[in-house]
Amino acid sequence: MTKALISVTGLDATGIIAKVATKLSEMNINILDITQTILGGYFTMMMVVDLDGAHMEFAAIDEALQPIREEMKMTIHMQRMDLFDAMHRI
């Protein structure tokens, strides 16, 4: 299974989770785990997703999230989980 960690941060607004989850669903990406919170008016969400169903390259998936970044004025960062795990084992 190819996993990625997606982080979403920015000013809180209605529909952030819905927009991100809908876009991932459209690309056949399954959300395996999710956590979100609001800290002082700032929205923060972390998701572990399964990329195997996407049938797209990693860069294309990241690019497909760009309209949400622009529309919602959010920072959305996607990182391969194997690289994330390796960085935090050192």
N, C-alpha and C positions, 0 to 999 in steps of 0.2 A: 504494500500500500504506500503510495506517495502522499505524504502529508505536508501541509504548509501551515504556518502561523500567520494569521492576519490580525493586525492591530488597527483600530479605528479611533482617532481622537479629534476633538474639536469642541466648539461651543454646542451645548445641548440644543436639540431641535426635535420636533415631532417627525417620526418616520425614518430615522437613521437605520435602526435594525431592520425594518421592513425593506428599505431600498437595497441594503447590502445583501440580505438573505434572498431577496427576489432575484437579484443579478446572479448570485451564486447558483441558485436553482436553475435559472435559464441556461447556465453553462454546465449543468449536470454535476455540480460540485456539492458534496454532502458535508454539512456541518457536523463534526463529531463531538465537539465540546465548545461551550461558549460561556463567557462571563462578561458582565457589563456593570458599570457603576457611573454615578454622576458625582464629581468632586468639585464643589464650589462653582457649579454652573458649567463645568466641562465634562463632556461625555467621553468615556473610555470603554472600549470593548476589545476583548481578545477572543479569537476563535481558532480552533484547530480544525482544519478541513481536509477532506480526502479528495485529491486531485485526479484519481484514476479514471473517473467517469467523464472527465472534461474533454478528452480528445483534442486538447489544445496545448500549445507550448506554454511554459511558465510565463514568458514575457507577454504573450497574447492575453493571458488571463489578467495579468497585472494591468495591461493597457485597457482592458474592458471595464476596469473599475474607475478609470479616469473621469468619465462623466459624473459619477457620484462624488468624486473628490471635488470637482469644479462646482457642481450644483449645490452641494451641502457645505462647501468650504471646509472639508475635513481632510485630515492627514490619514491616508490608508497605506499601510506598509505590509507587504507580503514577503515572507521569508520561508525558504525550504526548511522543514522541520529537522531533517538530518543535519543540516548546517547549524541550525539553532542548537540542537542537542550537542553537537561536537564542540561548539564554542563554549558551552557551559560545563563541559567535562574537564576542561584544561585547568 
